[in-house]
Every structure is written in C-alpha cells, then in structure tokens.
C-alpha cells in the first residue's frame, strides 16, 4: 500500500510539473523581453494628426468612449514618435522592400507583439499586433510617397506593396522576428490559411481598413452604437465574411431557421470561420440539438480556439474539457498564452511527462540488471 501511494504521489508530481514548466518557460521569455526592452519605454503625450490613418482610428476609440483622453494622448504621442523615427532613420529613396525593413525594425523596437483588436490601448502601452502593425506601416509608407495595401487572411492581416520596374504585388509579414518583420512566406499555412473566399488575400485600401476598423472593436462599444454599426455594415457589405461573422454572432438569439440555413451556406465559402461555427453551435444548443452543435464544435481547431471558444467546445468531449481545465489553471496562475501557444505547451507537457517517467524507468532497469549480476549462478554437476 505504501509503495502504491508513493508511486501515485510521484505521478501526480510529474503531471503537475509537466503542465507548469512549458508555459512558465514561454511566459518567462515574454516577461524577459518586455522588461529588458519595453518596461522603461517613455510614453509621450501627443495630439491628433488627422492625415494619419492610425490617428483617425485612435480618434474613433476616444469618440466612442472606449478609452480615456489620457490614453488617446499617449497613443497619439507614441505613434508620432515612431513615425518621426522612421523619417529620421529610413531612406525614402530606396526600394519599398528596403524601406520596410528599416520601418518595421523601428516598429519592433517600439512596440512588442501582443494581440489586440483596439489600436489606442495597444499603442499607448507599446504593443501592437498584425493589423495594427499594418496601419502604422501604411502611415510610414504614405509619408514618403509610397503606396501600400492591407491584406486580410483568416485570423490574420499583412501588408501588400509594389516594388521594382514590373510593379508586381509583393507581401510583407509584419509580425515575424519579434515584430520586426520580413518578406512573407505565403507557404506558411499557420499564418496564411487556405480559403475559397475571395475577400481574403485581396489587397484592400487604407479607406477600407478605416471603415472596417469599428467592426473589430464592437465588443467595446455601447449596445445602441453597436446595433447601428451592425446594420450599417450589413447594408454596405452584406457578403463580407468578417462582417457576417459579427452580425450573426450578435444576432444569435434572434436568428430564424432561414438565417441558420443561410449561415450554413456562408460557412461553405468561409470554412475557416471560427465565429460562424460557434454561432451555429450556440443556436443548436439552445434548440435542443447537441449532436449538431458538437458537429460544428469539432470542426474548430484548438490552435484557433481562445478561452471563450473552449467554454463552448467543453461540451464536445472529455479531451476539450481537459484543455479548458488547463487553460483556466494557467490563467489563474497568471500565465497568458495564445491558443497556438497553449496547444504547443500541451504537446511539450506530454513530452516532459514521458521524460520524467523515462528517467526512473531507466534507473529501475539498471538497478535490476546490477542485482542480477550480483546473484551467483548455481553450478550444475
């Protein structure tokens, strides 16, 4: 009994260590990066420059009471400082690729990568993500007379530009090399997921990005304004996959059977959409059809599933319950990971657990072999 209890205690210790160590390493790397390079970054208050795309977006946040005037001032100031540095340090007379190398390097030195739908809060605190990086680089390029576009991919955004005498379109990934950027590798399926929807991977203008931005921060806007914007978007861009995601998600409690049929059809042309699958799952759960709900939930890759999504997937099997439990445990421990980092962490945890068990197993085998050698063999006559 004592031996069994000892083995059980050791195994529980191995499991706990295996779960904690990988995310702790990932979080420590982020913490070190932040405290080495960004914790002492000076915040500079500034005023709005209405010619800048980035500042018009900050202004939208401020006007809709998403952020305070103080936060807006910090966002204005930090972005102005960034653009000033680009003007000082980057040669405007080189190819766009070379200019982007310089401008994105400065961006990565001023803003670390952290996911955020909201421009103002991110830039006020010296962080930025894929689409926010694109907005800043579009401003940087425009101020030296270079044209660029934003390209939306499922769950991602990057930059398009023309370079060279043939004016062929090239793509720039802003987030690589710790937010310092490089030429896009379009074969990277983790970033550039394949989809038949033609909205994705089609270069869009600054104006389009500006008009779409309010949809990305709907969660932070009051109900009345949100409702107005949703109807406005639905009339202006009825087939846009991003906007249909938002409209159906917010209208889930009012959806009719015809709406659900239409949403199911839309999913066929936008198979990577997480929101469409979650909306269909919510609808079928509230209409007493858990099997159909699970069908859609099981189509969602856990690498793309955040905590809110996991709470839904929790109803689709024991594996998802375990992942949700791990996610909650990490969050309570102050460990913040993206969905893909969480899945990578789980994979590493399994390897750590196997390694922890392998070491005592090898020791046991060696000990057993040593004992066997010590036991004298009986001679037969």
C-alpha positions as CSV (number, residue, x, y, z in Angstrom):
1,X,0.0,0.0,0.0
2,X,2.8,2.4,0.9
3,X,4.6,1.6,-2.4
4,X,1.4,2.3,-4.4
5,X,0.9,5.6,-2.5
6,X,4.5,6.6,-3.2
7,X,4.1,5.8,-7.0
8,X,0.8,7.8,-7.1
9,X,2.4,10.8,-5.4
10,X,5.3,10.7,-7.8
11,X,3.0,10.5,-10.8
12,X,0.9,13.4,-9.6
13,X,4.1,15.5,-9.1
14,X,5.2,14.6,-12.6
15,X,1.8,15.6,-14.1
16,X,1.8,19.0,-12.2
17,X,5.4,19.7,-13.2
18,X,4.8,18.7,-16.8
19,X,1.8,21.1,-17.0
20,X,3.5,24.0,-15.3
21,X,7.0,24.0,-16.8
22,X,6.4,24.6,-20.6
23,X,4.0,27.6,-20.2
24,X,6.2,29.0,-17.5
25,X,9.2,28.9,-19.9
26,X,7.1,30.6,-22.6
27,X,5.8,33.3,-20.3
28,X,9.3,33.9,-18.9
29,X,10.6,34.6,-22.4
30,X,7.9,37.2,-22.9
31,X,8.5,38.7,-19.4
32,X,12.2,39.0,-20.1
33,X,11.7,40.5,-23.5
34,X,9.2,43.1,-22.0
35,X,11.3,44.0,-19.0
36,X,14.6,44.2,-21.0
37,X,13.3,46.4,-23.8
38,X,9.9,47.9,-23.1
39,X,9.2,48.3,-19.3
40,X,11.1,51.6,-19.3
41,X,9.9,53.0,-22.6
42,X,8.8,56.6,-22.2
43,X,5.2,57.4,-23.0
44,X,4.9,60.6,-24.9
45,X,1.6,62.5,-25.0
46,X,0.7,63.9,-28.4
47,X,-2.1,65.5,-30.4
48,X,-4.1,64.0,-33.2
49,X,-2.8,64.4,-36.8
50,X,-6.0,63.8,-38.9
51,X,-3.9,63.0,-42.0
52,X,-2.8,59.7,-40.3
53,X,-4.9,56.5,-40.6
54,X,-3.6,55.4,-37.2
55,X,-4.8,58.7,-35.5
56,X,-8.2,58.5,-37.1
57,X,-8.6,55.1,-35.6
58,X,-7.4,56.3,-32.2
59,X,-9.9,59.1,-32.5
60,X,-12.7,56.6,-33.2
61,X,-11.9,54.8,-29.9
62,X,-11.9,58.1,-28.0
63,X,-15.1,59.4,-29.5
64,X,-16.9,56.2,-28.6
65,X,-15.6,56.2,-25.0
66,X,-13.7,53.1,-25.5
67,X,-10.6,54.8,-23.9
68,X,-9.9,57.9,-21.9
69,X,-8.5,61.2,-23.3
70,X,-5.2,60.4,-21.5
71,X,-4.9,57.0,-23.2
72,X,-5.6,58.6,-26.6
73,X,-2.9,61.2,-26.0
74,X,-0.4,58.5,-25.2
75,X,-1.4,56.6,-28.3
76,X,-1.1,59.8,-30.4
77,X,2.3,60.6,-28.9
78,X,3.8,57.1,-29.2
79,X,2.8,56.7,-32.8
80,X,4.0,60.2,-33.7
81,X,7.4,59.4,-32.1
82,X,7.5,56.1,-34.1
83,X,6.8,57.9,-37.4
84,X,9.3,60.6,-36.6
85,X,12.0,58.0,-36.0
86,X,11.1,56.4,-39.4
87,X,11.5,59.8,-41.2
88,X,14.9,60.3,-39.5
89,X,16.4,56.9,-40.0
90,X,14.9,55.3,-43.1
91,X,15.9,56.4,-46.6
92,X,12.9,57.3,-48.7
93,X,14.8,56.8,-51.9
94,X,15.3,53.1,-51.7
95,X,13.0,50.2,-52.9
96,X,9.9,49.7,-50.8
97,X,11.3,46.4,-49.5
98,X,14.4,48.1,-48.1
99,X,12.3,50.9,-46.6
100,X,10.0,48.3,-45.0
101,X,13.0,46.5,-43.5
102,X,14.0,49.8,-41.8
103,X,10.5,50.9,-40.8
104,X,9.5,47.5,-39.4
105,X,12.7,47.2,-37.4
106,X,11.9,50.5,-35.7
107,X,8.4,49.4,-35.2
108,X,9.6,46.2,-33.4
109,X,11.9,48.3,-31.2
110,X,9.0,50.5,-30.1
111,X,6.1,48.0,-30.0
112,X,6.3,44.4,-28.8
113,X,3.9,41.8,-30.2
114,X,0.7,41.3,-28.3
115,X,-2.7,40.6,-29.6
116,X,-5.2,43.5,-29.5
117,X,-8.2,44.5,-31.6
118,X,-8.1,48.0,-30.2
119,X,-5.4,50.4,-31.6
120,X,-5.4,53.0,-28.8
121,X,-4.8,50.9,-25.8
122,X,-2.1,48.9,-27.6
123,X,-0.1,51.8,-28.9
124,X,-0.5,53.7,-25.6
125,X,1.2,50.8,-23.9
126,X,3.9,50.0,-26.6
127,X,2.4,46.8,-28.0
128,X,0.9,46.0,-31.4
129,X,-0.3,43.0,-33.5
130,X,-0.6,42.1,-37.2
131,X,-3.3,44.6,-38.4
132,X,-2.1,47.3,-36.0
133,X,1.4,46.9,-37.4
134,X,0.0,47.3,-40.9
135,X,-1.8,50.6,-40.1
136,X,1.4,52.1,-38.7
137,X,3.5,50.9,-41.7
138,X,0.8,52.2,-44.2
139,X,1.2,55.6,-42.5
140,X,5.0,55.4,-42.6
141,X,5.0,54.5,-46.3
142,X,2.5,57.2,-47.2
143,X,4.5,59.9,-45.6
144,X,7.4,59.2,-48.0
145,X,5.1,58.8,-51.1
146,X,5.0,55.0,-51.2
147,X,1.7,53.1,-51.7
148,X,0.6,50.0,-49.8
149,X,-2.5,47.9,-49.1
150,X,-3.7,45.8,-46.3
151,X,-4.4,42.1,-46.9
152,X,-6.8,40.1,-44.7
153,X,-6.4,36.4,-44.2
154,X,-8.5,34.2,-41.8
155,X,-7.5,35.5,-38.4
156,X,-4.6,37.5,-39.7
157,X,-3.6,40.6,-41.7
158,X,-0.4,41.6,-43.5
159,X,0.9,44.2,-46.0
160,X,0.9,44.3,-49.8
161,X,3.0,46.7,-51.9
162,X,4.6,47.0,-55.3
163,X,8.3,47.1,-55.9
164,X,10.6,47.2,-58.9
165,X,10.0,48.1,-62.5
166,X,7.3,45.5,-63.2
167,X,5.1,46.7,-60.3
168,X,4.3,43.1,-59.3
169,X,2.5,42.8,-55.9
170,X,4.6,41.6,-53.0
171,X,3.7,40.8,-49.5
172,X,5.2,41.7,-46.2
173,X,4.7,39.9,-42.9
174,X,4.9,42.5,-40.1
175,X,5.0,40.2,-37.0
176,X,8.0,37.9,-37.8
177,X,11.3,38.3,-36.0
178,X,9.6,39.6,-32.8
179,X,7.5,42.2,-34.6
180,X,10.5,43.4,-36.8
181,X,9.0,41.9,-40.0
182,X,10.2,40.3,-43.2
183,X,9.0,39.3,-46.6
184,X,6.0,37.0,-46.4
185,X,6.4,33.2,-46.9
186,X,3.0,32.5,-48.4
187,X,3.5,28.8,-47.9
188,X,3.2,29.2,-44.1
189,X,-0.2,27.6,-43.6
190,X,-0.3,28.6,-39.9
191,X,-0.5,32.3,-40.8
192,X,-2.0,32.1,-44.3
193,X,-4.8,29.6,-44.1
194,X,-6.3,28.5,-47.4
195,X,-9.9,29.6,-48.1
196,X,-12.1,29.9,-51.2
197,X,-13.5,33.2,-50.1
198,X,-12.2,35.9,-52.5
199,X,-12.3,38.7,-49.9
200,X,-9.3,37.1,-48.2
201,X,-5.9,37.6,-49.9
202,X,-7.2,40.5,-52.0
203,X,-5.3,43.8,-51.2
204,X,-7.5,46.5,-49.7
205,X,-7.1,50.3,-49.4
206,X,-6.4,52.4,-46.4
207,X,-10.0,53.7,-46.7
208,X,-11.4,50.1,-46.5
209,X,-9.2,49.4,-43.4
210,X,-10.5,52.6,-41.7
211,X,-14.2,51.8,-42.5
212,X,-13.8,48.2,-41.3
213,X,-12.0,49.1,-38.0
214,X,-15.2,49.8,-36.0
215,X,-16.3,46.2,-36.6
216,X,-13.2,44.9,-34.9
217,X,-13.9,46.8,-31.7
218,X,-17.7,46.1,-31.5
219,X,-17.3,44.3,-28.1
220,X,-16.1,47.6,-26.5
221,X,-18.9,49.8,-27.9
222,X,-22.3,50.6,-26.2
223,X,-25.3,48.5,-27.4
224,X,-27.0,51.3,-29.2
225,X,-24.0,52.3,-31.3
226,X,-23.1,48.6,-31.9
227,X,-26.6,47.9,-33.3
228,X,-26.4,50.9,-35.6
229,X,-23.0,49.9,-36.9
230,X,-24.0,46.3,-37.5
231,X,-27.0,47.4,-39.6
232,X,-24.8,49.9,-41.5
233,X,-22.2,47.2,-42.2
234,X,-24.9,44.7,-43.3
235,X,-26.3,47.1,-45.8
236,X,-22.9,48.3,-47.1
237,X,-21.0,44.9,-47.2
238,X,-23.6,42.1,-47.0
239,X,-21.3,39.4,-48.2
240,X,-18.1,40.3,-46.4
241,X,-17.1,37.2,-44.3
242,X,-15.7,39.2,-41.4
243,X,-18.8,41.3,-41.1
244,X,-21.2,38.4,-41.5
245,X,-19.3,36.7,-38.6
246,X,-20.1,39.7,-36.3
247,X,-23.7,40.2,-37.5
248,X,-24.7,36.6,-36.9
249,X,-22.8,36.3,-33.6
250,X,-24.6,39.3,-32.1
251,X,-28.0,38.3,-33.5
252,X,-27.8,34.6,-32.4
253,X,-30.8,34.8,-30.0
254,X,-33.0,36.3,-32.8
255,X,-31.9,34.0,-35.7
256,X,-34.6,32.2,-37.7
257,X,-34.4,28.9,-39.4
258,X,-33.9,30.7,-42.7
259,X,-31.0,32.7,-41.1
260,X,-29.4,29.4,-40.0
261,X,-29.7,27.9,-43.5
262,X,-28.1,31.0,-44.9
263,X,-25.3,30.9,-42.3
264,X,-24.7,27.2,-43.1
265,X,-24.3,28.1,-46.8
266,X,-22.0,31.0,-46.0
267,X,-19.8,28.6,-44.0
268,X,-19.2,26.6,-47.1
269,X,-17.5,29.6,-48.8
270,X,-15.7,30.6,-45.5
271,X,-14.7,27.2,-43.9
272,X,-12.0,28.7,-41.7
273,X,-14.5,31.0,-39.8
274,X,-14.5,30.2,-36.1
275,X,-17.3,32.6,-35.3
276,X,-19.7,31.1,-37.8
277,X,-19.2,27.6,-36.3
278,X,-19.6,29.0,-32.8
279,X,-22.8,30.8,-33.7
280,X,-24.2,27.6,-35.3
281,X,-23.2,25.7,-32.2
282,X,-24.9,28.1,-29.9
283,X,-28.1,28.1,-32.0
284,X,-28.3,24.3,-32.0
285,X,-27.6,24.0,-28.3
286,X,-30.4,26.4,-27.5
287,X,-32.7,24.4,-29.8
288,X,-32.0,21.1,-28.1
289,X,-29.8,19.6,-30.8
290,X,-26.5,18.9,-29.0
291,X,-25.3,16.5,-31.7
292,X,-25.5,19.1,-34.4
293,X,-23.8,21.6,-32.1
294,X,-21.0,19.2,-31.4
295,X,-20.6,18.6,-35.2
296,X,-19.7,22.3,-35.6
297,X,-17.6,22.5,-32.5
298,X,-15.4,19.5,-33.5
299,X,-14.6,21.4,-36.8
300,X,-12.8,24.1,-34.8
301,X,-9.0,23.6,-34.5
302,X,-7.9,24.1,-30.9
303,X,-4.9,26.1,-32.2
304,X,-7.6,28.8,-33.2
305,X,-9.8,28.4,-30.1
306,X,-9.5,31.0,-27.3
307,X,-10.9,30.7,-23.8
308,X,-14.4,31.7,-24.8
309,X,-14.3,29.2,-27.6
310,X,-13.1,26.5,-25.2
311,X,-16.1,27.0,-23.0
312,X,-18.2,26.1,-26.0
313,X,-16.0,23.2,-27.0
314,X,-16.1,22.0,-23.5
315,X,-19.5,20.4,-24.5
316,X,-17.9,18.4,-27.3
317,X,-16.0,15.7,-25.3
318,X,-13.6,14.9,-22.5
319,X,-10.5,16.0,-24.4
320,X,-11.9,19.5,-24.7
321,X,-12.8,19.6,-21.0
322,X,-9.2,18.8,-20.1
323,X,-7.9,21.5,-22.4
324,X,-10.3,24.0,-20.9
325,X,-9.3,23.0,-17.4
326,X,-5.6,23.5,-18.3
327,X,-6.4,26.9,-19.8
328,X,-8.3,28.0,-16.7
329,X,-5.5,26.8,-14.4
330,X,-2.9,28.7,-16.5
331,X,-5.0,31.9,-16.5
332,X,-5.4,31.7,-12.7
333,X,-1.6,31.2,-12.3
334,X,-1.1,34.5,-14.3
335,X,0.1,32.7,-17.4
336,X,-1.3,34.2,-20.6
337,X,-0.9,32.2,-23.8
338,X,-2.4,32.4,-27.2
339,X,-4.4,29.4,-28.4
340,X,-1.4,28.2,-30.6
341,X,1.0,28.7,-27.7
342,X,-1.4,26.8,-25.4
343,X,-1.5,23.8,-27.8
344,X,2.3,23.9,-28.2
345,X,2.5,23.9,-24.4
346,X,0.3,20.9,-24.1
347,X,2.4,19.0,-26.6
348,X,5.6,19.9,-24.6
349,X,3.8,18.9,-21.4
350,X,3.3,15.4,-22.7
351,X,6.9,15.1,-23.7
352,X,8.0,16.4,-20.3
353,X,5.8,13.8,-18.6
354,X,7.2,11.0,-20.7
355,X,10.7,12.2,-20.0
356,X,10.1,12.4,-16.2
357,X,8.8,8.8,-16.3
358,X,11.6,7.6,-18.6
359,X,14.4,8.6,-16.1
360,X,13.2,6.5,-13.2
361,X,12.3,3.6,-15.6
362,X,15.9,3.6,-16.8
363,X,17.2,3.7,-13.2
364,X,15.0,0.8,-12.3
365,X,16.2,-1.3,-15.2
366,X,19.9,-0.6,-14.4
367,X,19.3,-1.4,-10.7
368,X,17.6,-4.6,-11.7
369,X,20.5,-5.6,-14.0
370,X,23.0,-4.8,-11.3
371,X,21.2,-7.0,-8.8
372,X,21.0,-9.8,-11.4
373,X,24.8,-9.7,-11.9
374,X,25.4,-9.9,-8.2
375,X,23.3,-13.1,-7.7
376,X,25.7,-16.1,-8.3
377,X,24.5,-18.7,-10.7
378,X,24.2,-22.2,-9.2
379,X,26.6,-24.7,-10.8
380,X,25.0,-27.9,-12.2
381,X,27.0,-31.2,-11.9
